[in-house]
Each structure stands twice: as structure tokens, then as C-alpha cells.
Amino acid sequence: MNSLHTNDYLIFGLYFIVVAGYGFWVYYKKKQKTVSSSHDFSWQKVHFTWWAIGASLIASTYRPSNSSA
């Protein structure tokens, strides 16, 4: 039960390919645009929803009770 099986490796590989593909797509899409000012590098245009912030806080503070850390 503690070892990984073929399906586990396939899911990890598929996840990596999807995330890397999305990253490259965003990179090349943004690379086509030119930087007009220093405001393009700031966070003032980014708006996060309350549920995304809440999920991030819960995920970063969650620790299973059987964890040794």
C-alpha cells in the first residue's frame, strides 16, 4: 500500500505536463505584449476573490494530526 503504482506515475506526469504547458502558454502570451511602465510589474491590477484567499490560508495552515512535523 505504501508504494506507487503505474497509475500514480501517470497522474503525476499528466499533472506536470498540464501545469508546465499552461505556464509556457502564459509565458509566451505575455512575452508578446510589451511593458509600458513600472505599473505592469505591480499587484495593483490583480484582484483575488475571498474564496481563493481563504483556500490559500487554509491550505497553508493545514497539518494532518498524524504528521510528525
N, C-alpha and C positions, 0 to 999 in steps of 0.2 A: 504494500500500500504506500510505502514511502518513496518508491521510485517513479520516475516519469516515464510515460508511455509515448508511443508514436503520435497519438492524437494531441498530447500536451505539447510536443515539439512543433507540430503543425500549427496549433493555435498561437504559440509564441512567434513562430515565423511569419504567419499571416498578420498578426498584430504589428510586428516590426515593419513589415512591408507597407501596410496601410499608413502607419504613423510617419514613416520616412517618406513615402510618396506624397502625403499631404504636406509635409514640411518642405519638400522640394518644390511642390506646386506653389505654395505661398511664397517661397523664396524667389522663384522666377517671376511670379506675378508682381511682386513688389520691386524686383530689380528693374522691371520695365518702366516703372514710374521714376521720375526724378525728384530729388529732395529740394524743396523750395525754401525751407527755412529751418531754424532750430526747433520750431513747434512740431515738426514731423517726428522728432525724437522724444517728445514728452508724452505723458499719460493723460493729458487733459482731454483728448478726444475719445478716450476709452471709457465706456460705461459698463459696469458689471451689475448684473441683476442680484437681488437679495439671495436667491436660492443658490447661485453659483458661489457667492461668498460664504454662505452658511455651509454648503457641502465641502468647501475647501477647509474651513475651520474644523468641522467635524472629522474630516479625513486626516488632518494633520495632528489632531489631538487624540485620535482613537488608538488604543492599545489593547489587544486581547488580554484577558485575565490570565491566560496560561503562558504569557510571554515572560522570558527570563530577563528582559532588559528593563 
